[in-house]
Amino acid sequence: MNSNGEGVMVSRDEALDATKGILIIFLVLHHIVDVGMGKYGIQNGFLALMYAVQRPVALCFFMQCFFIITGMCSNFNRDFKTFLIKQIRTLIFPAFLFELAIWAFGDDSRDLADFLWNFATTGGRYWFITALFCAKMLYWLCSKAVKGTWTLLGIGLVLNAGATLLNYYKIIPDYYFHRQMLDLFLFLAVGNQFKAFVLRSSCAVWPVVAYASCVAIGYVFCGVKLPYVTAGFGTTPTTWLLHLLLAFSGSVTILALGRLAKEIKWLNNLGRMTMIVYFMQGFMLVFLMDAFKGYFFRMDYGYSVALVFVVLATVLAVSGSVAFVMNNSFLRVCLGKPLRKLSSISYNG
């Protein structure tokens, strides 16, 4: 992959698509556990195993890795107006439309005024999009105000530590998911400032060893409560350093794995539609886990594995179908993409 030297990719790296594909699978599996055990109270041996291993396997780093990739692929050299409009068009606008659709066709009892007020004052249900939008705007401002890679990373490190303190002491409510945003800002900065190094990193041995070592150390000092930051914030001042070590070593491991898996076409295509999967998987899992909860309660271990695979495959297949239809029709505008001529239509997620 080539770069124009201005912080934006000029050609698509399939390894990054494969990495995003792996990460979105982790996210759906994580939410299968959350919805099944949390919302519906399903007591199932396989779901319990997934719950036990999700932190060391994915939860400690997968959102941080998404931000690293975003930093690698973003152009922060645009003027403020152009940059702001693009972030609203490609992040906030699609999130609003999907959330509006869920409100209109779901079981949300709020009236329209309450829905709009909640979206405007809290950032809505899609915390990742809100945090990403705020982090990208803050990084744009910081990159214009200060110069130098290490200065930006220093700011990111201070904000990351500050996020942990804000969460630990609960000084103010988590408006617009600012705690998550401040934590993840550092990873956006690392991706943008060190993209060339990350792209050259094809060896997965040393990060795997580093990550496994951090997990082992974490279990000694933290037990099963390894630090993580997603919609939930599971990092404390005493586990902050471990959080950084797990997040960076885990991210580099998955990035290297994505480079090894870049020839897997379905994984690449999945990586190109991660936003739609993210938008759709929440309400789809509520529906699917409600429909299958009776089976989970009475199924043995082996059948539960198969049923989890069915739920995962259904979410990805339906999301892929929606992505194809939206991307190849006038509905592209709902994703913040420009319309294009029919003759130029091809699926790229």
Disulfide bonds with the S-S distance in Angstrom:
none
